[in-house]
Amino acid sequence: QVQLVESGGGLVQAGGSLRLSCAASGRTFSSAHMGWFRQAPGKERDFVAAITWSGGSTYYADSVKGRFTISRDNAKNTVYLQMNSLKPDDTAVYYCAAAYSSRSYDRVRVAGYDYWGQGTQVTVSS
């Protein structure tokens, strides 16, 4: 079993920045591809960013490309999402996710991940 705990959410004005963290425990963190998703009220959970187990490759949704940066520290069992130039449309609950199964892994799909955190709220005011 894997536990994922997000932190770092909050209220920020448009144009501001936040850094989300996701601390993992329970299995070898460095074996997992990690992802960030977000879900706004009344909407589906959408892909935001992903990073491979080694940190060698990163992927972003078009809506956040150039503003958000995903990174990981395998020594600390933590994945990060640095969010800059935030917009009101970025308001959502942000979830981190871990994928251990190469057979089912799909970095942009909710079903492609095996474990999820409880989420952290990000609110961007205009």
CNS distance restraints for C-alpha pairs under 8 A (distance, minus, plus):
assign (resid   1 and name CA) (resid  26 and name CA) 5.70 0.50 0.50
assign (resid   1 and name CA) (resid  27 and name CA) 6.91 0.50 0.50
assign (resid   2 and name CA) (resid  24 and name CA) 6.91 0.50 0.50
assign (resid   2 and name CA) (resid  25 and name CA) 5.70 0.50 0.50
assign (resid   2 and name CA) (resid  26 and name CA) 4.56 0.50 0.50
assign (resid   2 and name CA) (resid  27 and name CA) 5.92 0.50 0.50
assign (resid   2 and name CA) (resid 115 and name CA) 6.56 0.50 0.50
assign (resid   3 and name CA) (resid  24 and name CA) 5.63 0.50 0.50
assign (resid   3 and name CA) (resid  25 and name CA) 5.25 0.50 0.50
assign (resid   3 and name CA) (resid  26 and name CA) 6.20 0.50 0.50
assign (resid   3 and name CA) (resid 115 and name CA) 7.62 0.50 0.50
assign (resid   3 and name CA) (resid 116 and name CA) 7.74 0.50 0.50
assign (resid   3 and name CA) (resid 117 and name CA) 6.99 0.50 0.50
assign (resid   4 and name CA) (resid  22 and name CA) 6.23 0.50 0.50
assign (resid   4 and name CA) (resid  23 and name CA) 5.64 0.50 0.50
assign (resid   4 and name CA) (resid  24 and name CA) 4.66 0.50 0.50
assign (resid   4 and name CA) (resid  25 and name CA) 6.74 0.50 0.50
assign (resid   4 and name CA) (resid  96 and name CA) 7.21 0.50 0.50
assign (resid   4 and name CA) (resid  97 and name CA) 7.50 0.50 0.50
assign (resid   4 and name CA) (resid 115 and name CA) 7.60 0.50 0.50
assign (resid   4 and name CA) (resid 116 and name CA) 6.30 0.50 0.50
assign (resid   4 and name CA) (resid 117 and name CA) 4.53 0.50 0.50
assign (resid   4 and name CA) (resid 118 and name CA) 7.52 0.50 0.50
assign (resid   5 and name CA) (resid  22 and name CA) 5.30 0.50 0.50
assign (resid   5 and name CA) (resid  23 and name CA) 5.24 0.50 0.50
assign (resid   5 and name CA) (resid  24 and name CA) 6.63 0.50 0.50
assign (resid   5 and name CA) (resid 117 and name CA) 5.41 0.50 0.50
assign (resid   5 and name CA) (resid 118 and name CA) 6.70 0.50 0.50
assign (resid   5 and name CA) (resid 119 and name CA) 7.69 0.50 0.50
assign (resid   6 and name CA) (resid  20 and name CA) 6.95 0.50 0.50
assign (resid   6 and name CA) (resid  21 and name CA) 5.53 0.50 0.50
assign (resid   6 and name CA) (resid  22 and name CA) 4.26 0.50 0.50
assign (resid   6 and name CA) (resid  23 and name CA) 6.52 0.50 0.50
assign (resid   6 and name CA) (resid  95 and name CA) 7.12 0.50 0.50
assign (resid   6 and name CA) (resid  96 and name CA) 6.89 0.50 0.50
assign (resid   6 and name CA) (resid 117 and name CA) 6.39 0.50 0.50
assign (resid   6 and name CA) (resid 118 and name CA) 7.06 0.50 0.50
assign (resid   6 and name CA) (resid 119 and name CA) 5.99 0.50 0.50
assign (resid   6 and name CA) (resid 120 and name CA) 5.98 0.50 0.50
assign (resid   7 and name CA) (resid  20 and name CA) 5.74 0.50 0.50
assign (resid   7 and name CA) (resid  21 and name CA) 5.26 0.50 0.50
assign (resid   7 and name CA) (resid  22 and name CA) 6.41 0.50 0.50
assign (resid   7 and name CA) (resid 120 and name CA) 6.13 0.50 0.50
assign (resid   8 and name CA) (resid  18 and name CA) 7.01 0.50 0.50
assign (resid   8 and name CA) (resid  19 and name CA) 5.92 0.50 0.50
assign (resid   8 and name CA) (resid  20 and name CA) 4.52 0.50 0.50
assign (resid   8 and name CA) (resid  21 and name CA) 6.12 0.50 0.50
assign (resid   8 and name CA) (resid 120 and name CA) 7.32 0.50 0.50
assign (resid   9 and name CA) (resid  18 and name CA) 7.07 0.50 0.50
assign (resid   9 and name CA) (resid  19 and name CA) 7.57 0.50 0.50
assign (resid   9 and name CA) (resid  20 and name CA) 6.21 0.50 0.50
assign (resid   9 and name CA) (resid 120 and name CA) 5.37 0.50 0.50
assign (resid   9 and name CA) (resid 121 and name CA) 5.27 0.50 0.50
assign (resid   9 and name CA) (resid 122 and name CA) 4.94 0.50 0.50
assign (resid   9 and name CA) (resid 123 and name CA) 7.94 0.50 0.50
assign (resid  10 and name CA) (resid  18 and name CA) 7.95 0.50 0.50
assign (resid  10 and name CA) (resid 120 and name CA) 7.98 0.50 0.50
assign (resid  10 and name CA) (resid 121 and name CA) 6.13 0.50 0.50
assign (resid  10 and name CA) (resid 122 and name CA) 5.03 0.50 0.50
assign (resid  10 and name CA) (resid 123 and name CA) 6.12 0.50 0.50
assign (resid  11 and name CA) (resid 122 and name CA) 6.16 0.50 0.50
assign (resid  11 and name CA) (resid 123 and name CA) 4.74 0.50 0.50
assign (resid  11 and name CA) (resid 124 and name CA) 5.91 0.50 0.50
assign (resid  11 and name CA) (resid 125 and name CA) 7.31 0.50 0.50
assign (resid  12 and name CA) (resid  16 and name CA) 6.08 0.50 0.50
assign (resid  12 and name CA) (resid  17 and name CA) 7.26 0.50 0.50
assign (resid  12 and name CA) (resid  18 and name CA) 7.72 0.50 0.50
assign (resid  12 and name CA) (resid 122 and name CA) 7.89 0.50 0.50
assign (resid  12 and name CA) (resid 123 and name CA) 6.33 0.50 0.50
assign (resid  12 and name CA) (resid 124 and name CA) 5.02 0.50 0.50
assign (resid  12 and name CA) (resid 125 and name CA) 6.26 0.50 0.50
assign (resid  13 and name CA) (resid  86 and name CA) 7.63 0.50 0.50
assign (resid  13 and name CA) (resid 124 and name CA) 5.35 0.50 0.50
assign (resid  13 and name CA) (resid 125 and name CA) 4.76 0.50 0.50
assign (resid  13 and name CA) (resid 126 and name CA) 6.18 0.50 0.50
assign (resid  14 and name CA) (resid  85 and name CA) 6.95 0.50 0.50
assign (resid  14 and name CA) (resid  86 and name CA) 5.32 0.50 0.50
assign (resid  14 and name CA) (resid  87 and name CA) 5.01 0.50 0.50
assign (resid  14 and name CA) (resid  88 and name CA) 6.31 0.50 0.50
assign (resid  14 and name CA) (resid 124 and name CA) 5.70 0.50 0.50
assign (resid  14 and name CA) (resid 125 and name CA) 5.67 0.50 0.50
assign (resid  14 and name CA) (resid 126 and name CA) 5.33 0.50 0.50
assign (resid  15 and name CA) (resid  84 and name CA) 7.06 0.50 0.50
assign (resid  15 and name CA) (resid  85 and name CA) 4.17 0.50 0.50
assign (resid  15 and name CA) (resid  86 and name CA) 4.87 0.50 0.50
assign (resid  15 and name CA) (resid  87 and name CA) 6.40 0.50 0.50
assign (resid  16 and name CA) (resid  84 and name CA) 6.17 0.50 0.50
assign (resid  16 and name CA) (resid  85 and name CA) 5.49 0.50 0.50
assign (resid  16 and name CA) (resid  86 and name CA) 5.51 0.50 0.50
assign (resid  17 and name CA) (resid  82 and name CA) 7.51 0.50 0.50
assign (resid  17 and name CA) (resid  83 and name CA) 5.39 0.50 0.50
assign (resid  17 and name CA) (resid  84 and name CA) 4.41 0.50 0.50
assign (resid  17 and name CA) (resid  85 and name CA) 6.23 0.50 0.50
assign (resid  17 and name CA) (resid  86 and name CA) 6.18 0.50 0.50
assign (resid  18 and name CA) (resid  82 and name CA) 6.18 0.50 0.50
assign (resid  18 and name CA) (resid  83 and name CA) 5.24 0.50 0.50
assign (resid  18 and name CA) (resid  84 and name CA) 6.75 0.50 0.50
assign (resid  19 and name CA) (resid  80 and name CA) 6.82 0.50 0.50
assign (resid  19 and name CA) (resid  81 and name CA) 5.59 0.50 0.50
assign (resid  19 and name CA) (resid  82 and name CA) 4.39 0.50 0.50
assign (resid  19 and name CA) (resid  83 and name CA) 5.90 0.50 0.50
assign (resid  20 and name CA) (resid  80 and name CA) 5.52 0.50 0.50
assign (resid  20 and name CA) (resid  81 and name CA) 4.99 0.50 0.50
assign (resid  20 and name CA) (resid  82 and name CA) 6.39 0.50 0.50
assign (resid  20 and name CA) (resid  83 and name CA) 7.86 0.50 0.50
assign (resid  21 and name CA) (resid  78 and name CA) 6.67 0.50 0.50
assign (resid  21 and name CA) (resid  79 and name CA) 5.85 0.50 0.50
assign (resid  21 and name CA) (resid  80 and name CA) 4.54 0.50 0.50
assign (resid  21 and name CA) (resid  81 and name CA) 6.52 0.50 0.50
assign (resid  22 and name CA) (resid  78 and name CA) 5.41 0.50 0.50
assign (resid  22 and name CA) (resid  79 and name CA) 5.21 0.50 0.50
assign (resid  22 and name CA) (resid  80 and name CA) 6.29 0.50 0.50
assign (resid  22 and name CA) (resid  96 and name CA) 6.43 0.50 0.50
assign (resid  22 and name CA) (resid 117 and name CA) 7.96 0.50 0.50
assign (resid  23 and name CA) (resid  76 and name CA) 7.90 0.50 0.50
assign (resid  23 and name CA) (resid  77 and name CA) 5.93 0.50 0.50
assign (resid  23 and name CA) (resid  78 and name CA) 4.52 0.50 0.50
assign (resid  23 and name CA) (resid  79 and name CA) 6.75 0.50 0.50
assign (resid  24 and name CA) (resid  29 and name CA) 6.68 0.50 0.50
assign (resid  24 and name CA) (resid  77 and name CA) 5.45 0.50 0.50
assign (resid  24 and name CA) (resid  78 and name CA) 6.06 0.50 0.50
assign (resid  25 and name CA) (resid  29 and name CA) 7.24 0.50 0.50
assign (resid  25 and name CA) (resid  77 and name CA) 7.15 0.50 0.50
assign (resid  28 and name CA) (resid  32 and name CA) 7.38 0.50 0.50
assign (resid  29 and name CA) (resid  53 and name CA) 7.99 0.50 0.50
assign (resid  29 and name CA) (resid  74 and name CA) 6.52 0.50 0.50
assign (resid  29 and name CA) (resid  77 and name CA) 5.61 0.50 0.50
assign (resid  30 and name CA) (resid  53 and name CA) 5.51 0.50 0.50
assign (resid  30 and name CA) (resid  54 and name CA) 6.77 0.50 0.50
assign (resid  30 and name CA) (resid  74 and name CA) 5.55 0.50 0.50
assign (resid  30 and name CA) (resid  77 and name CA) 7.48 0.50 0.50
assign (resid  31 and name CA) (resid  53 and name CA) 5.54 0.50 0.50
assign (resid  31 and name CA) (resid 100 and name CA) 6.62 0.50 0.50
assign (resid  32 and name CA) (resid  52 and name CA) 7.36 0.50 0.50
assign (resid  32 and name CA) (resid  53 and name CA) 5.07 0.50 0.50
assign (resid  32 and name CA) (resid  98 and name CA) 5.83 0.50 0.50
assign (resid  32 and name CA) (resid  99 and name CA) 5.29 0.50 0.50
assign (resid  32 and name CA) (resid 100 and name CA) 4.93 0.50 0.50
assign (resid  33 and name CA) (resid  50 and name CA) 7.42 0.50 0.50
assign (resid  33 and name CA) (resid  51 and name CA) 5.98 0.50 0.50
assign (resid  33 and name CA) (resid  52 and name CA) 4.57 0.50 0.50
assign (resid  33 and name CA) (resid  53 and name CA) 4.54 0.50 0.50
assign (resid  33 and name CA) (resid  98 and name CA) 5.87 0.50 0.50
assign (resid  33 and name CA) (resid  99 and name CA) 5.11 0.50 0.50
assign (resid  33 and name CA) (resid 100 and name CA) 6.67 0.50 0.50
assign (resid  34 and name CA) (resid  50 and name CA) 5.67 0.50 0.50
assign (resid  34 and name CA) (resid  51 and name CA) 5.42 0.50 0.50
assign (resid  34 and name CA) (resid  52 and name CA) 6.47 0.50 0.50
assign (resid  34 and name CA) (resid  53 and name CA) 7.08 0.50 0.50
assign (resid  34 and name CA) (resid  79 and name CA) 7.35 0.50 0.50
assign (resid  34 and name CA) (resid  96 and name CA) 7.19 0.50 0.50
assign (resid  34 and name CA) (resid  97 and name CA) 5.70 0.50 0.50
assign (resid  34 and name CA) (resid  98 and name CA) 4.68 0.50 0.50
assign (resid  34 and name CA) (resid  99 and name CA) 6.24 0.50 0.50
assign (resid  35 and name CA) (resid  47 and name CA) 7.78 0.50 0.50
assign (resid  35 and name CA) (resid  48 and name CA) 7.52 0.50 0.50
assign (resid  35 and name CA) (resid  49 and name CA) 5.63 0.50 0.50
assign (resid  35 and name CA) (resid  50 and name CA) 4.07 0.50 0.50
assign (resid  35 and name CA) (resid  51 and name CA) 6.29 0.50 0.50
assign (resid  35 and name CA) (resid  96 and name CA) 5.63 0.50 0.50
assign (resid  35 and name CA) (resid  97 and name CA) 5.11 0.50 0.50
assign (resid  35 and name CA) (resid  98 and name CA) 6.46 0.50 0.50
assign (resid  35 and name CA) (resid 107 and name CA) 6.95 0.50 0.50
assign (resid  36 and name CA) (resid  47 and name CA) 6.49 0.50 0.50
assign (resid  36 and name CA) (resid  48 and name CA) 5.38 0.50 0.50
assign (resid  36 and name CA) (resid  49 and name CA) 5.19 0.50 0.50
assign (resid  36 and name CA) (resid  50 and name CA) 6.23 0.50 0.50
assign (resid  36 and name CA) (resid  81 and name CA) 7.65 0.50 0.50
assign (resid  36 and name CA) (resid  94 and name CA) 6.88 0.50 0.50
assign (resid  36 and name CA) (resid  95 and name CA) 5.63 0.50 0.50
assign (resid  36 and name CA) (resid  96 and name CA) 4.49 0.50 0.50
assign (resid  36 and name CA) (resid  97 and name CA) 6.23 0.50 0.50
assign (resid  37 and name CA) (resid  45 and name CA) 6.37 0.50 0.50
assign (resid  37 and name CA) (resid  46 and name CA) 5.32 0.50 0.50
assign (resid  37 and name CA) (resid  47 and name CA) 4.47 0.50 0.50
assign (resid  37 and name CA) (resid  48 and name CA) 4.89 0.50 0.50
assign (resid  37 and name CA) (resid  49 and name CA) 6.99 0.50 0.50
assign (resid  37 and name CA) (resid  94 and name CA) 5.77 0.50 0.50
assign (resid  37 and name CA) (resid  95 and name CA) 5.18 0.50 0.50
assign (resid  37 and name CA) (resid  96 and name CA) 6.31 0.50 0.50
assign (resid  37 and name CA) (resid  97 and name CA) 7.70 0.50 0.50
assign (resid  38 and name CA) (resid  45 and name CA) 5.42 0.50 0.50
assign (resid  38 and name CA) (resid  46 and name CA) 5.35 0.50 0.50
assign (resid  38 and name CA) (resid  47 and name CA) 6.64 0.50 0.50
assign (resid  38 and name CA) (resid  48 and name CA) 6.67 0.50 0.50
assign (resid  38 and name CA) (resid  92 and name CA) 5.80 0.50 0.50
assign (resid  38 and name CA) (resid  93 and name CA) 5.44 0.50 0.50
assign (resid  38 and name CA) (resid  94 and name CA) 4.30 0.50 0.50
assign (resid  38 and name CA) (resid  95 and name CA) 5.88 0.50 0.50
assign (resid  39 and name CA) (resid  43 and name CA) 6.21 0.50 0.50
assign (resid  39 and name CA) (resid  44 and name CA) 5.88 0.50 0.50
assign (resid  39 and name CA) (resid  45 and name CA) 4.34 0.50 0.50
assign (resid  39 and name CA) (resid  46 and name CA) 6.21 0.50 0.50
assign (resid  39 and name CA) (resid  92 and name CA) 5.18 0.50 0.50
assign (resid  39 and name CA) (resid  93 and name CA) 5.26 0.50 0.50
assign (resid  39 and name CA) (resid  94 and name CA) 6.57 0.50 0.50
assign (resid  40 and name CA) (resid  44 and name CA) 7.29 0.50 0.50
assign (resid  40 and name CA) (resid  45 and name CA) 7.48 0.50 0.50
assign (resid  40 and name CA) (resid  91 and name CA) 6.58 0.50 0.50
assign (resid  40 and name CA) (resid  92 and name CA) 4.27 0.50 0.50
assign (resid  40 and name CA) (resid  93 and name CA) 6.34 0.50 0.50
assign (resid  41 and name CA) (resid  92 and name CA) 7.16 0.50 0.50
assign (resid  45 and name CA) (resid 110 and name CA) 7.35 0.50 0.50
assign (resid  46 and name CA) (resid 108 and name CA) 7.90 0.50 0.50
assign (resid  46 and name CA) (resid 109 and name CA) 7.85 0.50 0.50
assign (resid  46 and name CA) (resid 110 and name CA) 7.72 0.50 0.50
assign (resid  47 and name CA) (resid  60 and name CA) 7.96 0.50 0.50
assign (resid  47 and name CA) (resid  61 and name CA) 6.47 0.50 0.50
assign (resid  47 and name CA) (resid 108 and name CA) 5.25 0.50 0.50
assign (resid  47 and name CA) (resid 109 and name CA) 6.79 0.50 0.50
assign (resid  47 and name CA) (resid 110 and name CA) 7.63 0.50 0.50
assign (resid  48 and name CA) (resid  60 and name CA) 5.83 0.50 0.50
assign (resid  48 and name CA) (resid  61 and name CA) 5.15 0.50 0.50
assign (resid  48 and name CA) (resid  64 and name CA) 7.02 0.50 0.50
assign (resid  48 and name CA) (resid 108 and name CA) 7.95 0.50 0.50
assign (resid  49 and name CA) (resid  58 and name CA) 7.24 0.50 0.50
assign (resid  49 and name CA) (resid  59 and name CA) 5.42 0.50 0.50
assign (resid  49 and name CA) (resid  60 and name CA) 4.36 0.50 0.50
assign (resid  49 and name CA) (resid  61 and name CA) 6.23 0.50 0.50
assign (resid  49 and name CA) (resid  69 and name CA) 7.91 0.50 0.50
assign (resid  49 and name CA) (resid  70 and name CA) 6.48 0.50 0.50
assign (resid  49 and name CA) (resid 108 and name CA) 7.99 0.50 0.50
assign (resid  50 and name CA) (resid  58 and name CA) 5.61 0.50 0.50
assign (resid  50 and name CA) (resid  59 and name CA) 5.13 0.50 0.50
assign (resid  50 and name CA) (resid  60 and name CA) 6.61 0.50 0.50
assign (resid  50 and name CA) (resid  70 and name CA) 6.90 0.50 0.50
assign (resid  50 and name CA) (resid 107 and name CA) 6.32 0.50 0.50
assign (resid  50 and name CA) (resid 108 and name CA) 7.80 0.50 0.50
assign (resid  51 and name CA) (resid  55 and name CA) 5.70 0.50 0.50
assign (resid  51 and name CA) (resid  56 and name CA) 7.50 0.50 0.50
assign (resid  51 and name CA) (resid  57 and name CA) 5.76 0.50 0.50
assign (resid  51 and name CA) (resid  58 and name CA) 4.46 0.50 0.50
assign (resid  51 and name CA) (resid  59 and name CA) 6.49 0.50 0.50
assign (resid  51 and name CA) (resid  70 and name CA) 6.77 0.50 0.50
assign (resid  51 and name CA) (resid  71 and name CA) 6.98 0.50 0.50
assign (resid  51 and name CA) (resid  72 and name CA) 7.81 0.50 0.50
assign (resid  52 and name CA) (resid  56 and name CA) 6.31 0.50 0.50
assign (resid  52 and name CA) (resid  57 and name CA) 5.56 0.50 0.50
assign (resid  52 and name CA) (resid  58 and name CA) 6.63 0.50 0.50
assign (resid  55 and name CA) (resid  71 and name CA) 6.80 0.50 0.50
assign (resid  55 and name CA) (resid  72 and name CA) 6.42 0.50 0.50
assign (resid  58 and name CA) (resid  70 and name CA) 7.03 0.50 0.50
assign (resid  60 and name CA) (resid  64 and name CA) 6.60 0.50 0.50
assign (resid  60 and name CA) (resid  65 and name CA) 5.67 0.50 0.50
assign (resid  61 and name CA) (resid  65 and name CA) 6.17 0.50 0.50
assign (resid  64 and name CA) (resid  68 and name CA) 5.60 0.50 0.50
assign (resid  67 and name CA) (resid  83 and name CA) 6.16 0.50 0.50
assign (resid  67 and name CA) (resid  84 and name CA) 5.14 0.50 0.50
assign (resid  67 and name CA) (resid  85 and name CA) 6.11 0.50 0.50
assign (resid  67 and name CA) (resid  86 and name CA) 7.73 0.50 0.50
assign (resid  68 and name CA) (resid  81 and name CA) 6.69 0.50 0.50
assign (resid  68 and name CA) (resid  82 and name CA) 5.46 0.50 0.50
assign (resid  68 and name CA) (resid  83 and name CA) 4.48 0.50 0.50
assign (resid  68 and name CA) (resid  84 and name CA) 6.00 0.50 0.50
assign (resid  69 and name CA) (resid  80 and name CA) 7.98 0.50 0.50
assign (resid  69 and name CA) (resid  81 and name CA) 5.64 0.50 0.50
assign (resid  69 and name CA) (resid  82 and name CA) 5.03 0.50 0.50
assign (resid  69 and name CA) (resid  83 and name CA) 6.63 0.50 0.50
assign (resid  70 and name CA) (resid  79 and name CA) 7.34 0.50 0.50
assign (resid  70 and name CA) (resid  80 and name CA) 5.61 0.50 0.50
assign (resid  70 and name CA) (resid  81 and name CA) 4.59 0.50 0.50
assign (resid  70 and name CA) (resid  82 and name CA) 6.38 0.50 0.50
assign (resid  71 and name CA) (resid  79 and name CA) 5.82 0.50 0.50
assign (resid  71 and name CA) (resid  80 and name CA) 5.23 0.50 0.50
assign (resid  71 and name CA) (resid  81 and name CA) 6.61 0.50 0.50
assign (resid  72 and name CA) (resid  77 and name CA) 7.77 0.50 0.50
assign (resid  72 and name CA) (resid  78 and name CA) 5.77 0.50 0.50
assign (resid  72 and name CA) (resid  79 and name CA) 4.15 0.50 0.50
assign (resid  72 and name CA) (resid  80 and name CA) 5.88 0.50 0.50
assign (resid  73 and name CA) (resid  77 and name CA) 6.10 0.50 0.50
assign (resid  73 and name CA) (resid  78 and name CA) 5.46 0.50 0.50
assign (resid  73 and name CA) (resid  79 and name CA) 6.33 0.50 0.50
assign (resid  74 and name CA) (resid  78 and name CA) 6.44 0.50 0.50
assign (resid  86 and name CA) (resid  90 and name CA) 6.47 0.50 0.50
assign (resid  86 and name CA) (resid 124 and name CA) 6.75 0.50 0.50
assign (resid  87 and name CA) (resid  91 and name CA) 7.58 0.50 0.50
assign (resid  87 and name CA) (resid 124 and name CA) 6.10 0.50 0.50
assign (resid  87 and name CA) (resid 125 and name CA) 7.76 0.50 0.50
assign (resid  87 and name CA) (resid 126 and name CA) 7.55 0.50 0.50
assign (resid  88 and name CA) (resid 123 and name CA) 7.32 0.50 0.50
assign (resid  88 and name CA) (resid 124 and name CA) 4.69 0.50 0.50
assign (resid  88 and name CA) (resid 125 and name CA) 5.71 0.50 0.50
assign (resid  88 and name CA) (resid 126 and name CA) 6.02 0.50 0.50
assign (resid  89 and name CA) (resid 124 and name CA) 7.61 0.50 0.50
assign (resid  90 and name CA) (resid 122 and name CA) 7.56 0.50 0.50
assign (resid  90 and name CA) (resid 123 and name CA) 7.44 0.50 0.50
assign (resid  90 and name CA) (resid 124 and name CA) 6.69 0.50 0.50
assign (resid  91 and name CA) (resid 121 and name CA) 7.81 0.50 0.50
assign (resid  91 and name CA) (resid 122 and name CA) 5.40 0.50 0.50
assign (resid  91 and name CA) (resid 123 and name CA) 4.57 0.50 0.50
assign (resid  91 and name CA) (resid 124 and name CA) 5.45 0.50 0.50
assign (resid  92 and name CA) (resid 121 and name CA) 6.05 0.50 0.50
assign (resid  92 and name CA) (resid 122 and name CA) 5.51 0.50 0.50
assign (resid  92 and name CA) (resid 123 and name CA) 6.59 0.50 0.50
assign (resid  93 and name CA) (resid 119 and name CA) 5.81 0.50 0.50
assign (resid  93 and name CA) (resid 120 and name CA) 5.35 0.50 0.50
assign (resid  93 and name CA) (resid 121 and name CA) 4.33 0.50 0.50
assign (resid  93 and name CA) (resid 122 and name CA) 5.97 0.50 0.50
assign (resid  94 and name CA) (resid 119 and name CA) 5.22 0.50 0.50
assign (resid  94 and name CA) (resid 120 and name CA) 5.25 0.50 0.50
assign (resid  94 and name CA) (resid 121 and name CA) 6.20 0.50 0.50
assign (resid  94 and name CA) (resid 122 and name CA) 6.96 0.50 0.50
assign (resid  95 and name CA) (resid 116 and name CA) 6.86 0.50 0.50
assign (resid  95 and name CA) (resid 117 and name CA) 5.83 0.50 0.50
assign (resid  95 and name CA) (resid 118 and name CA) 6.68 0.50 0.50
assign (resid  95 and name CA) (resid 119 and name CA) 4.41 0.50 0.50
assign (resid  95 and name CA) (resid 120 and name CA) 6.64 0.50 0.50
assign (resid  96 and name CA) (resid 116 and name CA) 5.96 0.50 0.50
assign (resid  96 and name CA) (resid 117 and name CA) 5.61 0.50 0.50
assign (resid  96 and name CA) (resid 119 and name CA) 7.14 0.50 0.50
assign (resid  97 and name CA) (resid 113 and name CA) 6.15 0.50 0.50
assign (resid  97 and name CA) (resid 114 and name CA) 7.26 0.50 0.50
assign (resid  97 and name CA) (resid 115 and name CA) 5.51 0.50 0.50
assign (resid  97 and name CA) (resid 116 and name CA) 4.48 0.50 0.50
assign (resid  97 and name CA) (resid 117 and name CA) 6.43 0.50 0.50
assign (resid  98 and name CA) (resid 113 and name CA) 5.61 0.50 0.50
assign (resid  98 and name CA) (resid 114 and name CA) 5.88 0.50 0.50
assign (resid  98 and name CA) (resid 115 and name CA) 5.19 0.50 0.50
assign (resid  98 and name CA) (resid 116 and name CA) 6.60 0.50 0.50
assign (resid  99 and name CA) (resid 105 and name CA) 6.16 0.50 0.50
assign (resid  99 and name CA) (resid 112 and name CA) 6.95 0.50 0.50
assign (resid  99 and name CA) (resid 113 and name CA) 4.46 0.50 0.50
assign (resid  99 and name CA) (resid 114 and name CA) 5.09 0.50 0.50
assign (resid  99 and name CA) (resid 115 and name CA) 6.83 0.50 0.50
assign (resid 100 and name CA) (resid 105 and name CA) 7.54 0.50 0.50
assign (resid 100 and name CA) (resid 113 and name CA) 7.58 0.50 0.50
assign (resid 100 and name CA) (resid 114 and name CA) 6.69 0.50 0.50
assign (resid 101 and name CA) (resid 105 and name CA) 5.91 0.50 0.50
assign (resid 101 and name CA) (resid 114 and name CA) 7.48 0.50 0.50
assign (resid 104 and name CA) (resid 111 and name CA) 7.83 0.50 0.50
assign (resid 104 and name CA) (resid 112 and name CA) 5.51 0.50 0.50
assign (resid 104 and name CA) (resid 113 and name CA) 7.50 0.50 0.50
assign (resid 105 and name CA) (resid 112 and name CA) 4.38 0.50 0.50
assign (resid 105 and name CA) (resid 113 and name CA) 6.11 0.50 0.50
assign (resid 106 and name CA) (resid 111 and name CA) 7.47 0.50 0.50
assign (resid 106 and name CA) (resid 112 and name CA) 4.28 0.50 0.50
assign (resid 106 and name CA) (resid 113 and name CA) 7.18 0.50 0.50
assign (resid 107 and name CA) (resid 112 and name CA) 6.19 0.50 0.50
assign (resid 107 and name CA) (resid 113 and name CA) 7.59 0.50 0.50
assign (resid 108 and name CA) (resid 112 and name CA) 7.34 0.50 0.50
assign (resid 109 and name CA) (resid 113 and name CA) 7.57 0.50 0.50
